[in-house]
């Protein structure tokens, strides 16, 4: 499912104009991105949490040059689904 598909479904279910739904979805995503950029986690009860994870500095290898490189410490965004979300997916998703 793409962002356009999500916008279409929400517009159909709510009866709102697609362009209004598009603006809302874009604003929602921008708000989450801005919060994570500031180091603030986002918690959506019953859905999940968008959190910033800290990765420690580590040693890696450049296999094409056969050299060791240092990968600096950095932050990455992560999503952790809520328990109810996980249970719904476990019980309701058809195996392909």
Secondary structure, DSSP 8 states (H G I E B T S, - for coil): --HHHHHHHHHHHH---HHHHHHHHHHHHHHHHHHHHTT--EEETTTEEEEEEEE--EEEEETTTTEEEEE--EEEEEEEE-HHHHHHHHHH----
